[in-house]
Amino acid sequence: MSIQAQRKPKEVRTSDKIFRWCTSGPALLLCVVLAGLGVQLLVSSIPSLKHFGVEFLLGRSWDPVRGIFGALPFIYGTLVTSCVALLIALPVGIAAALYLSELAPEWVRSPLGFMIELLAAVPSVIYGLWGVFTLAPAIREVVQPALASTLGFLPFFQGPQYGFGMLTAGIIVAIMVLPTITAVSREVVMAIPLTLREAAWGLGATRWEAIRFAVLPAARSGLVGAGVLALGRALGETMAVTMVIGNRPEISASLFSPGYSMASVIANEFTEATDELHLSALAEIGLLLLVLTIILNVAARALVGRVKRAW
Amino acid sequence: MQTESRRNWILTALAAGVVLVGCRDRTESSGSAPSAGSTQAVVATEQKVSLTGAGATFPYPLYSKWISEYGKANPNVRINYQSIGSGAGIRQIIAETVDFGASDAPMKDEEAKDAKGKLVHIPTTLGAVVLAYNLPGVKLRLDAQTITGIFLGDITKWNDAVIKALNPEASLPDTAIVPTFRSDGSGTTAVFTDYLAGASPVWKEKVGQGKSVSWPKGLGAKGNEGVTGQVKTTPGALGYIEAVYAEQNKLSVAELKNPAGNFVTATGAAVTAAAEGVQLPDTLYASITNSPQPGAYPIAAYTYLLVYEDAKDAAKGKAIAKFAWWALTDGQAYAADLNYAPLPASVAAKVKDKLKTLHHGGQGLL
C-alpha cells in the first residue's frame, strides 16, 4: 500500500507510454510492410498492366522469347494444388487432432504431438528433394496406376503418368500443411469446455456421438480457421512445389499432368529475367498472388464469422 | 539443389569472412599507428583492393578456385564472387553495384544500352551441355533433328524409326520419352535452345532461343540438380544438363552428331575444338554451337566476365584486369580438372589484347 502511494502516477504513465509505443510501433510496422509490398509490386507491374490489361488474367500462353505473358495457367495450377492439398490435409489433420485431444492415452499425446509439429520444422527444400527422389517415383509406380484403374473414368485421373505433376505437388503441400492444421485444430478442440462433453455423455452419447454432436460443432469456426492458415501456406509454398509440379504452364483437367504455380514461376524466372516486360509480368504474378491470398483470407474470415453466428 | 544451397552457404561464409577480415585489418592498421611507418610503405606500393563480382552460376566452381589460387599469390587482392545467376549479374553490373559481372549468355544490345559506360565481354572458359537419359543398358546416339522432334513432341517413343535409324544396334524399348527441361531461367537453356534453333528452322520458328522459353512438351525441373534428379528417377527421361552434373551423377549421356557428320562426346578437346571452329569477332562474344570443326562437340558455349572498358576506379580496374590476365594464362590450367574446357590459344591471345585496351581516364590498366 505504502509503496503504491510513494510511486508518482506520472512515472507510471511514462512507462506505460513507452510500453505502448514499443508494441504499437511493431504492429504498425507490419501494416506498413504489407502496404509497401503491395505498392512496390503494383509499381513494378505497371508496364505489364499497361501492355496486357485484362488479357494478362485470361492469357494461356507464357512465352518469354516472344514477350507474350498470360497468367491463367499459373492461377489454375496454384488453386488446383492448394485444393488437392486441403482436400487431403483437412480430414487427416482434424482426425489426428481429435485423436490427440480426445482419444489418445495421456503418455502418447505429447510425444506424438511433438512429432507432428516437428514436420513443420522440416525445410521445404528437404520436402522437395524427398518429393523428387521418393514420392514422385512412388506416385508414378503405385498411386497413379491405382487411381487410373479405379477412377480413370474421371477426367482428373487420365493421361500419361510421369509422377511429377499437380497431384504430386498437392500431396507434398498436404504433408507440409498437416502440422499447421493438426496443431491449430488440437488447440481448438482442447479449448472446448469439458462440460459440453460431459453433458453429451450424460445423455448417453457414445464417444463418437459426443465428438460429432458436441465437440465438432463447437469447434467449427476454429477448424475453419485452421484451414485458412493452411490455405495461406499452400498458396505461397514455392520450393517443394517447384521441384515436383513439372513446371509447364498448361491447363489440364488431369491431376497427372504437369502444371505450374504462381510462386514457382517467380522463383524460377526472376533471377535470369532481364527484359523489362518479363520482369514486370513476374511482378504482376506476385501482385496477383498477394491479391488472391487477401481475397481468400477475407472470404474465409467471413465464413468463420458466419459459422460462429450459426452456432 | 543441394549443391546450389551449399554453394550459397559457402559464399555467405566467404563474404562474411572477407568482411570480418577487412574490418580486422582496418582496426589493426589504425590501432598500430605509432609503428605505421613500415606498414604504410608496403600499402603504398601494393594497395589493398577488394573486388565484388556477381553473376553466372555455371562457372562458379572454376571462379572460386581461381579466386583462391590468385589470392594466395596476391594477398592484397580480395575477390568476392556471388553466383546469383547470369541475368542478375548483368543487372548488377549495369546498376554498378558490383565491380564485375559474369554471364553465360552475351548481353543483348538493349541491355547494354542501359549501362553508363561501354561493357566489355571477357571470355574466360568453355562449357558444354549434354543430353542425359534414363534407359538402362542403352548407348544412345542422337542428332539435332531428332532432339528437336523429341522436345517438340513429334517423336514420343524410344523405338521411333528416326531414333532406330541412328542406333541400329541398340535395343530400344517401346516406352514413352519424357523430355525434361530447365524450368528456371538459365544460361544452360539459352545454349541448348541456341543449338536447336541453329540446327532446325522449325524450332527457331515455333519455340525460339532464350534463357526461358515456352516448352511445348515435357517436364520442367529447377536447376541442373533438378533436371539431374528427374532424369535419374524417371524411366525414359531425356534432359539437358551441364556436362559436370552428368559425370558427377553417372548418368548416361548421348553421343551427338556434329555438323561435320561425326558423333562426339563432350570431352575437353571436343569443346575447345568447337571454339576453334568459330572465328571470334572483335566484340569477343560468339555462339559456338553447331561448330563446323570436324571434332567439335555441338552444344558448347563461352562464359564471360563483364567489365567496364573505362574503369570508374583505377585501383579496382587494375586489379580486375590483372586477375583476368592471370585467368587467361595460368588460370586455364585449372579448367580441365573441374570439367571446363580451356580456351583455344588464339582466343586467349585475342582476349588478352582486349585487356590491354581497358583504361581509366586515358591510362591503360595493365
Contacts between the chains, C-beta under 8 A, distances in Angstrom:
chain1	res1	chain2	res2	distance
A	61	B	214	6.8
A	62	B	214	6.1
A	63	B	213	7.3
A	63	B	214	3.9
A	64	B	185	7.7
A	64	B	210	5.8
A	64	B	211	7.6
A	64	B	212	4.3
A	64	B	213	6.7
A	64	B	214	7.4
A	65	B	207	7.1
A	65	B	208	3.8
A	65	B	209	6.9
A	65	B	210	4.4
A	65	B	212	7.9
A	65	B	213	5.2
A	65	B	214	6.9
A	66	B	208	6.9
A	66	B	214	7.9
A	125	B	1	6.0
A	125	B	5	6.7
A	128	B	1	6.9
A	129	B	1	6.4
A	129	B	2	7.1
A	129	B	229	7.6
A	132	B	221	7.8
A	132	B	226	7.1
A	132	B	229	4.3
A	132	B	230	6.6
A	132	B	233	6.5
A	133	B	229	6.3
A	133	B	232	7.9
A	133	B	233	5.9
A	136	B	233	6.4
A	136	B	234	7.7
A	137	B	233	5.0
A	137	B	234	7.7
A	140	B	234	7.4
A	160	B	176	6.3
A	162	B	178	6.0
A	162	B	219	5.9
A	162	B	234	6.6
A	163	B	233	7.5
A	163	B	234	6.4
A	164	B	219	5.1
A	164	B	221	7.9
A	164	B	230	6.7
A	164	B	234	7.4
A	242	B	183	7.0
A	242	B	222	5.0
A	243	B	1	7.1
A	243	B	221	7.1
A	243	B	222	6.1
A	243	B	226	6.1
A	243	B	229	8.0
A	246	B	219	4.5
A	246	B	220	6.1
A	247	B	183	3.4
A	247	B	219	7.1
A	247	B	220	2.9
A	247	B	221	6.8
A	247	B	222	7.2
A	248	B	215	6.1
A	248	B	218	7.0
A	248	B	219	6.9
A	248	B	220	5.6
A	249	B	214	7.7
A	258	B	218	7.9
A	258	B	219	5.4
A	258	B	220	7.1
A	260	B	183	8.0
A	260	B	220	7.8
A	264	B	183	7.5
A	267	B	184	7.5
A	267	B	222	7.5
A	268	B	183	4.8
A	268	B	184	4.1
A	268	B	185	6.8
A	268	B	212	7.7
A	268	B	220	7.9
A	268	B	222	6.1
A	269	B	184	6.7
A	269	B	185	4.7
A	269	B	212	5.2
A	270	B	185	7.9
A	271	B	84	6.4
A	271	B	85	3.8
A	271	B	87	5.9
A	271	B	88	5.0
A	271	B	184	7.3
A	271	B	185	6.6
A	272	B	85	5.2
A	272	B	86	6.2
A	272	B	87	3.6
A	272	B	88	7.3
A	272	B	184	6.9
A	272	B	185	2.7
A	272	B	186	6.1
A	272	B	187	7.9
A	272	B	211	4.7
A	272	B	212	6.8
A	273	B	87	5.7
A	273	B	185	5.9
A	273	B	211	7.9
A	273	B	212	7.3
A	274	B	87	4.7
A	274	B	90	5.6
A	274	B	91	6.4
A	274	B	108	7.3
A	274	B	111	5.5
A	278	B	212	7.8
